[in-house]
Amino acid sequence: MRIFPRPSRRPATPARPTRLGVHTLDERVLPSATVLDLTTAKAQAAAPSGAIVQQTDAQPTGTGFIHSFVRLQGAAGGGGSEQGFNTDGRPLQFDENKSPKFTRSLKLADVPVVNVGGTLYREFLLDINQRSSSPLLSVDEVKIYLAGVGNLTSLAGRAAAFDLDAGGDVSVKLNAGLNSGSGSGDMRLLVPNAAFAGADPNAFLYLYSKMGGVAGATANGGFEEWAVKATGGTTTPTGTASLSGFVRFDANQDGVIDAGIDYGIAGATVRLQGVTTAGLNVDLVAYTDANGAYTFAGLEAGLYTVIQDQPGGTADGLDYVGTVNGVAVGSHAEADTFFGIQLDAGQKGIDYIFTERYSE
C-alpha cells in the first residue's frame, strides 16, 4: 500500500488489380496474417516490427490540430480493398484522392515524436469510414519510405525504413463504429523512432498502406485518411533530464492505492510543454503504460508544464506535485496541469501524479 504525497488543493468535483510498378508492396497471403484486434474501445497491441497500434478516442480536427496527408477511397470504385501513398507527384498510382489538399508530401520533421515507457516513437493517426451495418476494416500493410524529393509517383525498388510486417505478417482490425463521423480518428500508429535513426529531418516521408484485405473487414464506405498532429516546431529530445509520473484511478480519493479497487490507467495521454534554457520550444506527448506510468526522457534543461487529458468514463480527481532531487518542484493548476517545473541538466523529476475517480 502506497501513500501519495500531499495533494495540491482543488475542488473534489471537477485481388488486387496490379498497377504499373509496385508489385512488391502488396503481394501477401492475408489468411496467414496475425490479426491485431482493435475493435474495442482503447484496445492496443504490439506488432513484431516494434510498432504499437492503439484504438484512439476522437481527435480534434481542423487547422492547427492535425495535418492530413493522404486520402484513400478504393471502395467507391466497387472494390473491397484499397491502397496508396502520399506524394506531390501526379498521376497517382493507386486509390489516392487527386486533390493536393488531401494527398501531398510530408517531411519527417512534421511527424510528432511521442514517448511510451521511455521509448520514442513517431505518431501517425488513421481515420476510417465504414457503413454502420458493417463497420469493421482491416489495415493489412503499412510501409514507410524516405526520399530526397516529395513528388515520387512510384516506390518500386526502394527499401522501406519501416515495414509493419517486419518480423511477422500482421493485419490490424478496426471498428469505425467506435467513433462517429469523418475526421474523428480511429487508430494511432506508433512507429519506433529508431527506424529513422540518422535520417535527415527534412527528408520526405512516404507512407504506403493497404486496407480491406481481410474477410468481413473489407472497405465499403467513404474515404480513409492518414494524418499527423501539428508538431508546433518541436525537436527530438537529446538532453539528459527526465520527468515522470502516473495516471491512476483512486476510487475514494484518499491518496492510497487500495488493492483490488485502485489501478493505473493505461493509454492515458500526457503532454509536456515548455522552453529550454537555449530558447527552444518543447511540445511532446506520452501515453501511459499498463501500470499508468509515463516518462519524458532526454530532456534539455528548461522550464516545463505537464498536462493530462481526461480519460473517458472518469471524473477529475486529486493531483500530486512531484519532486526533483527529493524537493517538491512546480505548482498545480486546475484542468490536470502541473506548471513551473524547472529541470537542470541531468535532473530527474518523479511522481507527478494525476488521479481520477468515478464520474457522477
Secondary structure, 3 states (H helix, E strand, C coil): CCECCCCCCCCCCCCCCCCCCCHHHHCCCHHHCEEEEECCCCCEEECCCCCEEEECCCCCCCCCCEEEEEEECCHHHCCCCEEEECCCCCCCCCCECCCCCCCCCCEHHHCCEEEECCEEEEEEEEECCCCCCCCEEEEEEEEEEEECCCCCCCCCCCCCCEECCCCCCEEEEEEHHHCCCCCCCCEEEEEEHHHHCCCCCCCEEEEEEEECCCCCCCCCCCCEEEEEECCCCCCCCCCCEEEEEEEEECCCCCCECCCCCCEECCCCEEEEEEEECCCCEEEEEEECCCCCEEEEEEECCEEEEEEECCCCCEEEEEEECCEECCEECCEEECCCEEEEEEECCCCEEEEEEEEEEECC
